[in-house]
Amino acid sequence: MTWASWTTVGIHALPGAVHTAEIGVINGDLTIHTTWSENLAHVAVQYTGASDWYTMAGSPVPCASEEASRTFHQAVVEAVRGGERADASLEELFHP
């Protein structure tokens, strides 16, 4: 089984930007972690420095390759950072 993962720390999310499956909306200083395996990208988020991880709403997402999942991770990070200025919104990324 092939897998890969990426983590980006210290992302400032504006109120209402990030939705989780477990606790709803979170914002503030966040860490985003993507794990790719079996052609799926699983995206989790936590408050930076916390121990609990939450599944981002819409995760997992089909990704055919490790490269595609790395690109997807970066797009999620940019969407959280940039809000309306991002190339794609989180809604567009998770529900194409």
Secondary structure, DSSP 8 states (H G I E B T S, - for coil): --EEEEEEEEEEEEEEEEEETTTEEEEEEEEEEEEEETTEEEEEEEETT-S--EEBTT--EE-SSHHHHHHHHHHHHHHHHHGGGSSS-HHHHH--
